[in-house]
Each structure stands twice: as C-alpha cells, then as structure tokens.
Amino acid sequence: MPLAKESVILGINDAKIFPITVDDSTTLTYGTAVDVPGITSLKLTPTFIEKQLKGDESVLDTYAKLEQIDWSIEHGVISLDALAIMIGGKVTEGGETPSQTQTFTLTKDDLPKYFKLEAKCDYTDIGDAHFVLYKCKCTSFDYTLRGEEYATISASGKAIPTMKEGKVKDIVFNETAVDISAS
C-alpha cells in the first residue's frame, strides 16, 4: 500500500542549515550541517508574481508564478556557528582552560551566505515529515533578551530557486522516521 499523502503534524523536533558551497548550472553542493538548536517554530510563506488580464469590465485571466518563499524561524539556543552562516561573520576560539573563549565577530564587510534549511517533525500519522528549503538567505536576525525569561532568537529571509535544478522546496513524508543528514 502506498504511503499516505496527508498527515497531521505536531511540533518541530530538529532543524539544520547547510552552507551552499557551489550552486551553478551543473553542480549543487552543500557543506556540513550546523544545528539550529532549540528550534521552536518554522513558518513558510510562498510569494507569487501575479498578473491579471482585464477587459470588457471584468477579469479575463489571472496568472501566478512562484517568486520565492519567505521563511522565518524561532529558536531558544544561540549557536555561533549557525549565526556565522546566516548573517556572515566568523567564530574564533581563544584562551586555554579555565579561560577559554568563543567569539562571534561581525564586520561591516561580512555578508549573509546562502544555505539549505531542513526541519523535521516527528509527531505525524506517518514516520516523520521533513521541510526543506534548498537555497535560503537570511535578511533579518533578532535576539530578544528579557528579564527572568529565556532569550529567543528569530531569523527570517527568502528562499529562491537553485541554479542547478531550480528547486525551491520539498516536503517529504517518510514511512520510517529518519534523522536530518549531516551533509
């Protein structure tokens, strides 16, 4: 019997980003996965190019084509490595025990990088569900620090087609749950 094409989905259990190392007409490769720790939400909103043909005082035709997918995530743990991929910058380590440091540095010349985003939901009617955006760029990143509350980290941006295959998004239902791959 074929796997169902519909399922309830509850929660979000994991998310990883993969820096794009090559995206041209013949090759699409990603670097090693970096966890987005403490993921609490993922929102995907398609944006369409729309046109209408009007005549004789009515709409004769309407046209819509996917332009991009606007995405946003929220998570509760700061990852310096994920930050460096999403908004640019670099992470450097220093010192020796007991005075070690990990420092994220962002300069005016640093730029956000393209990356793949994959999120996993375990509670489904099937094995699990994966949501994949193949070529994302972060356009907004916020930290919210509040008295007597955990910090929240929010990021949002655009997902556009890859150059190699024009892929934008997949939603994958797996009969048997699988982890997000490391690369």
C-alpha positions in Angstrom: 0.0 0.0 0.0 1.4 3.4 -0.9 2.4 5.9 1.8 -0.3 8.5 2.7 -0.2 11.9 1.0 -1.6 13.7 4.0 -0.8 13.7 7.7 -1.3 15.7 10.9 1.9 17.4 12.1 2.6 18.5 15.7 5.6 20.4 16.7 9.1 20.7 15.3 11.9 18.5 16.6 15.1 19.5 14.7 16.4 21.9 12.2 19.8 22.2 10.5 21.4 24.5 8.0 23.9 23.6 5.4 26.1 26.3 3.8 26.0 26.2 0.0 29.5 25.7 -1.4 28.6 25.5 -5.1 25.4 26.4 -7.0 25.8 26.7 -10.7 24.1 25.2 -13.8 25.8 21.8 -13.3 26.6 21.5 -9.6 24.9 22.0 -6.3 26.8 21.1 -3.2 26.4 21.8 0.5 28.8 21.9 3.4 28.5 20.2 6.7 25.2 20.6 8.6 25.1 23.0 11.5 22.3 22.5 14.1 19.8 25.3 14.8 19.5 24.4 18.5 16.3 24.7 20.4 14.1 25.2 17.4 10.5 26.2 18.3 8.9 27.3 15.1 9.2 27.4 11.3 7.0 29.5 9.0 7.0 29.2 5.2 5.0 31.7 3.1 5.1 31.5 -0.7 5.2 34.8 -2.6 3.8 34.8 -6.1 4.2 37.1 -9.1 0.7 37.9 -10.0 -0.8 39.4 -13.2 -4.4 40.0 -14.2 -5.8 40.5 -17.7 -8.8 42.8 -17.6 -11.2 43.6 -20.4 -14.8 44.2 -21.1 -15.1 45.4 -17.5 -14.1 42.0 -16.0 -11.2 39.8 -15.2 -10.5 37.6 -18.2 -7.5 35.7 -16.8 -5.2 35.6 -13.8 -1.6 34.4 -13.7 0.5 33.4 -10.7 4.1 32.1 -10.6 6.2 31.3 -7.6 8.8 34.0 -7.0 10.2 33.0 -3.6 9.3 31.6 -0.2 9.5 33.9 2.8 10.7 31.9 5.8 11.1 32.6 9.5 12.3 30.5 12.4 12.5 31.0 16.1 14.8 29.1 18.4 15.9 29.2 22.0 19.7 28.5 22.0 22.3 30.7 20.4 24.7 28.9 18.0 27.7 31.0 17.0 28.3 28.6 14.0 24.7 28.9 12.7 25.0 32.7 13.2 28.1 32.9 11.0 26.3 31.1 8.2 23.1 33.0 8.4 24.4 36.6 8.7 28.1 36.3 7.9 31.0 36.8 10.3 33.3 34.4 11.8 33.8 32.4 15.0 37.2 32.3 16.7 38.3 30.4 19.8 40.9 31.6 22.2 42.5 31.1 25.6 43.1 27.9 27.5 41.2 26.3 30.3 39.9 27.8 32.5 39.8 31.0 30.4 38.6 29.7 27.0 36.5 31.9 24.8 34.4 31.5 21.6 33.9 34.8 19.9 31.5 35.6 17.1 32.7 38.7 15.1 30.6 40.6 12.5 32.2 43.4 10.5 30.7 45.9 8.1 32.1 43.8 5.2 30.5 40.5 6.2 27.5 39.3 4.2 24.9 36.6 4.8 25.6 33.3 3.0 23.3 31.1 1.1 22.3 27.9 2.9 19.9 24.9 2.8 17.4 24.7 5.7 15.9 21.4 6.7 13.4 20.9 9.6 12.0 17.7 10.9 8.7 17.0 12.6 8.4 13.6 14.4 4.7 13.6 15.5 2.8 12.6 12.4 0.4 9.9 11.2 3.4 8.5 9.2 7.0 8.1 10.2 8.0 11.8 10.1 7.9 14.9 7.9 10.8 17.0 6.6 10.5 20.5 5.3 13.4 21.5 3.0 14.3 24.9 1.5 17.2 24.5 -0.9 18.6 28.0 -1.2 18.0 30.4 1.6 19.4 33.8 2.6 18.8 35.4 5.9 17.5 39.0 5.7 16.7 39.6 9.4 18.1 38.2 12.6 17.0 39.2 16.1 18.0 38.3 19.7 15.4 39.1 22.4 16.8 39.1 25.9 14.3 39.6 28.7 14.4 39.8 32.4 13.7 36.5 34.1 12.9 34.8 30.7 14.9 32.7 28.3 16.3 34.5 25.3 14.7 33.9 21.9 16.4 34.1 18.6 14.5 34.8 15.4 15.6 34.8 11.8 13.8 35.3 8.6 14.6 35.6 4.9 14.0 34.4 1.4 14.3 31.0 -0.3 14.8 31.2 -4.1 15.4 28.5 -6.8 18.8 26.8 -7.0 20.7 27.5 -10.2 21.3 23.8 -10.9 17.7 22.4 -10.9 15.5 25.3 -9.9 14.4 23.5 -6.7 12.9 25.7 -4.0 11.1 23.5 -1.5 10.4 19.9 -0.7 8.0 18.4 1.9 9.0 14.8 2.4 6.9 12.2 4.3 9.0 9.3 5.4 7.3 6.0 6.3 10.1 5.3 8.7 11.5 8.3 10.6 14.9 9.4 9.6 17.3 12.0 11.0 18.4 15.0 9.0 21.6 14.0 7.3 24.9 15.6 8.2 25.7 16.8 4.7 
